[in-house]
Amino acid sequence: MTGLELPPGFVRNVLAVRGENAGRAFLASLPAIIARCRDQWGVAVGEPFAALTYNWAAPVTTRDGEAAVLKIATIEGDELAAEVGALRLFDGRGAVRLLAFEPADGAMLLERALPGTSLLDVDNDQATRAVGVLMSQLRRPLPPDHPFPTLGGWARAFERLRAAHGGGTGPMPAGLVERAEGIFRDFLAEGWQPVLLHGDLHHTNVLAAAREPWLAIDPHGVAGDPAFEPAAFLRNPLDLTERPGASAVVRRRLDILADEFGCDRERVRLWAVANCVLSAAWSVEDGADLPEGPIETARILHELG
């Protein structure tokens, strides 16, 4: 690694997540964190991956000559504990393995998935089948006193939205917010047994690998209904609704998940509507403009009912 040049988009994301002062301090500390990880774990650190978004990550080579990844997380606290806890429970089944973790620096040494191409590089049917397989592999029973957030906790974003807008929904479409609130309320009232979910299982978080055809990366780690897991995949990639035939693509995904993996099509569809609206609410909460992609996907999914 010859230097630490940080892409402007990565810098903006770090400042948005951590705030101006803490974000600047984190960015300034990155060279020292990388050096500590290099010395502690005995790895040779390569140039960072080109598409840094919210975390700093680079390929590394271990003392034994194995390919791995050094990831330094922007998230901290409960969010970081959930990601690390999920990787530990997955234990390489359906996801990359966590090889080492340094909590003081938010640094992870991870198995590297090679060749590492994502589901963006395959057709819709193949991508959907890959996600169907991973959903089954990743699902885990929850240990007592687990560190993971819950779907009920995630749904409180709608309470915060309304509190911020005097009981209204601000820039969010009121009808869709009410629909999402109702879906969360109805499903959460059923009393099902939650399991550990990845929580963000979409195209760029699934990579081609050698020991398995596909492995997941970057789990959120959330305790929830298994039917919630396909939601992130159904609304991605981010430009899905800008492409021709988006409605047919989403319909086909639902059909494959129902026909080949035994998912309850209607339950998956409804959870996906709620997830789309929740994703948009999180963006608005973070100060971004209303994202049209998830809102339009929510409308598509609603119409598929």
N, C-alpha and C positions, 0 to 999 in steps of 0.2 A: 504494500500500500504506500503510494508515494505522497499522498496528501489527503486532506479532509475537506473536499469541496462539497458543500451541501446544496442540493437543488432548491431553488426558491420555493417551489410547491411544498417540499418537505419542511422547510423553515416555517412557512405560513401555517401548516398543519400542527406543528409542535407548539407554536405560540397560541393557536386556537385551543388546543387541548390543555396546555399547562398554564396559560396566561402569559402576559408579556414578560414579567420579571422572572418567574420560575422557568419559563420557556427559554429565555436568553441564557439563564444560568445552566440549564440542562445542555443546551447546544455548546456552550463554552466548555463543559465538562467532558464532552464526548471523546476527545483525544486521550484524556487520562483514563477514562473507563476502558477504551479499546486497548490501551497499553497494559492495564491491569489484567484484563481477560487474556491477552496474549501471553503474559508471563505466568498467570495462575494455571491456565489450561494447556500451556505449551503448544499453541497453535500458530501457524503462519497465516496472517490475515491478508486476503486479496483486496482488490478494489471493490467498493460497495456495489450492490446491484443497481442497475440504472434507474429502475422505477421505484425509488424510495417514496413512500407516501406518509405513513404515520410512525414507522419504526425504522431505525438504522439497522441495516443488515448487509452482511458481506459473506462471500464464500471463504472458508478456511480449510487448512489441511492440518490434521492432528499429528501428534508425534509418530503414530503408527502409519501415517500416510493415507488415512481415510479422509474422504471429503465430508465436510460438515458445514454448518452455517452458524455464524455469530449474529445474534439478534439482540439489539438493545432497545427495550420497549419504551415508548413514550408514555404509555399508561402506567399507573402506579396504584398502590393501595389494593382495594377490593377487586378492581378490574384485573390487575396483574395476578393476584392470587387465584382468580377464577381461571385465567388462561393457563397458568402453570399447573393448577390442580387438575384441569381437564386433560392436559398432555400426560400427566402422571397416571391418571386413571385409564386413558386410552392405551397407554403402554405400548405404542407402536401398532396397535390393531386398528387399521384404517387411517392412521395419522402418523406423521413423522415422530420419531422418538425424541424425547427430551434427554439429552446426554448429561447436562450439568446446568446448574442455575445458581446465580449469585444475586440474592435478593437486595443487597445494599446498592447494587448498580442497575438492577432490573435487567440483567444480562443473562441470556440463554445460549447454550451451545446445543444445537439441534442437528439431528440426522439431515443430510441433504438428499432431497429427491432428485434423481437424475434419470432421464434427461431434463426433467423439470418443466416441460411444456404444460400449459394449463388447458382446462376444458374449453377455452376460447378457440383452441386449435382443432377441435373435432366437431362433427355435425350435431344437430340438436338431439337426435335419438340416442347417439352414443353417449353424449354428455348426460342425458337424463338417466340412462341405465347405470352409468358410473356413479351418479349421486344416489340412486336407489340402493346399490350395493353398499356404499359407504354409510348410508343412514343406518343400515342394519349392523354393520361392523362397529360403528361408533357408539351406539346406544349402550348406556351403562346404568346399573342401579346406583342410587346415591348412597354414599356412606352417611352414618349419623354425624350431625354437626358439620355438614358440608359447607364449603366457602362460597357456593355458587349463588348468583342472583336467581330470582324466580320470574316467571312470566307475569305474575301479579305485580312484582316490583317494577318490571319494565312498563307495565300498563299505567303506572302512576305518572308517566310522561304526559298523559292527557289531562290529569288533574293540574299539573304544572302549567300546561298550555292554557287552560281555562283561567287559572289564577292570574296568569300574566296578562290576560285580555279581558278582565272583568266579567268572567263567566262565558265569554264567547270563544271563538276559535281563531281569532286573528286572521292571518292570510290563508289558513287552512280551510278547505271546503267543509262547511258545517255538516252537510249530509253525510259525507264520508267519515268525518270524525265520530259522529253519532253512531254510524254503522260499526266502526271499529270498536268503540266503547262497548256496544252491545254484544259483539262477538266475544271480546275478552270477558265481559261480565257473565255471559251465559256459559262459556266453556269452563271458566274458573270455578263456577258454582257447582260443577258436576262432581268434584271430589275425586278425580282420577289420581293414580299414583304417579308422581313425576319421576322422570329419569333424567340422566345427564345427556344433554344435547350439545352439539357443536355450536349452534346458534347463529352461524354466519357461513353456511356451507354453500358457497356460490362458485362461479366458474374460475375465478382467479385464486381461490383458496383450495383448489384441487389440482395437484401436479402429478404428471406421469413419473413413475419411479421404476426401479429395477426389481426390488423384492416383492412389490405388488403392482398391478397395472396402474393404480391411482392411489395417492395418499393425500389426506387433508392437512392443511397448515392453518395457523392463526385462529384457533378456536376462541369464541367468546366464553364458552362454558356457561350454560344456563340450565336450571332445573325446570323441566316442562313436559308438556304433552308431546309424545313422539310425532303426532300429526303436524306439529308446528315446524319440524325440521326442514321440510322442502321449501318453506316460504321464501327464504333468501334466494334460492336458486330460481324460483319461478319469476322473480322480478329482475333478474340480472341477465345480461350485462347492463351497465348503466344506460346505454343508448338503445336498449331493446325497443322501446316504443317509437324510436325514430326510424326503425327499419321496416321495410314492407312486410306485411303479413304477421305482425306481432301477435295479434289475437289467435291466429292459427298455431303459432309456435307455442303459446301458453297452453292452448287447448291440448295440443299433442303431448306436452309434458305431463299434464294432468292424466291423460289417458294412459300413458306408459306407466306412470307410478301406480295407478289403480289396477291396470290389467296384469302387469308383470311383477309388482311388488306387494300387491294386496292392500294398498293404502285406501282408506276411505276417501274417495274422491271429493265428496262434498265437504268433509271436515278439513281436508287439506286446502281446498279452495277458500273456505271461510277464514281459516287461520292466515292464509296468504294475503287476503284483503286487509285484515287487521295489521299484519306485519308491514305492508306497504305504507299504510297511513302512519303507523308508528315510526317508521324510518323517516318519513317526511317531517313528522313532529320533532324528532330528534334534531334534524337539520335546522329547522326553524328555531329550536331552543338554543342551538349553538350560534345563532346570529346569521345564518345563511339565508339566501332567498329561498322561497318555496321551490323545492325540486319537482319538476314536472314529470320526470320518469316514473317514480313510484306512485304518484297520484294517478297518472294515466294507466299504469298497470293495475292499480286498484279498481279503476273503472272497467277495464277489460275483464278482470276476474269477476267482478260483480255481475257483468252481463253474461258470463258463462254459466251462471247459476240456473 
